[in-house]
């Protein structure tokens, strides 16, 4: 994995996959203002680049992230409000204060994965964690409230009691508990979380892009707006998907018993 110690967020293209790495290991990968802005810019790059189909968020060093660098970010949040988390891009990695990226995000967690790490995971689509991952939503112990989406998404995605247990106690929990409550989807040995996340992302990237994006969009609408809205979205989206070149390639690849070669058209 390429590492550039001069930037807080590394970006590397690997085929159709964009690797986005948090790179402040000397600070436990705590997110300062520059890191927040560069993370949003990386998500914007993924959104705007037709050849990029899936993002993988990982971290350099022994820990994913201790959360916000409060000494630097706190005053800016007090001045601007939670919009400060969205950076200066249209796409917001947390999908709250700006637009949500329309392409799948796979997150690889290891070591300390506190506060914003949990919220970034909740805003993503698939989460892999190494067995040494440590989770803690500790804002209430610092006199503040989570504002990256934990209070909204954890209750929706993990169940009320599971969410309240870690939101209201601020207690630390491990990978097995994260798997039990549905925060993560898979546990890997230490050191293999990123490689496994990339493997999953590459599998997704081989699928028909239009189908992937429509599937993701429809599922999100169902989760956010309910069944009726999702049905209407599907009604509007399906004809274009069925008429696409990728759909024709899907049929042809099935008849020829081979993998499809999809172009996103």
C-alpha positions, 0 to 999 in steps of 0.5 A: 500500500502506498504511503505518503507521510506528507498528506493526511489522506492518501488516494490510490487507484487500483483498476476500478477501485479507489483506495482512500487511506487515513494517514496521520498515524503519529496522531492515531489517525485523528481527523484534523481539518485538512484530513476532513477536507481531503477525505471529502475530496477523495469521495468527490473524486470517486463520485465524479470519475466514471472509471472508478466504481467502488471506494475502499476506506482504510488506514495507515499505521496500527489504528484506524482513527481515534476520531476528531482532532478536537483541539483543532476541529472543535473551535471550527465546529463551534463556529460553523456547526456540524457542516465542518465535517463535510469538508469543502466538497459537494460529497459528504463522507458521512452523508449528513451535511452534504450529498452522499456518494452514489457508489459503494464504499467498503471500510476496513477497520483495525485497532482503535476505531472510535467515534467518527470511525463508527460513524463513517462505518455506519455511512458506508455499505460494507464494513470489514474489521480486524480482530483487534478492532476497538470501538467506542462512541465516547462523546458523552464522556467529553460533554458533547453529542455524536454529530457524524450520524451515530444517533441517527443511523445506529438506531436504524441499522443496529436496533434501538437497544444495541445502539443505546448501549454504546451511545449512552454508556460510552463503553468500549467494545470489540470486533465480536460485539460489533459483528453481533450487532451488525456494525461490521459484516466480517472479522479478519485476522490482524493485518488482513482487513484492508486486503479483504476489503479490497477483495470485496470491492474488486468483486463488486467492481466486476459487476454491471455498474448501472445495476450496482448503483441502482441497487444501492440507490433503491435500497437507500430509498427504501431504508430512508423513505419506505417501501412505496418510495422504493417501488416508485424508484424501481418503476422509474429506473428499471426500464433504462437498466433493462435497455442498457448495453450492460444488460445485453452483455449480461444475457450474452455472458450467461448464454456463453457461460462466462463472466460479463464484461461491463462498461457502465453503458 
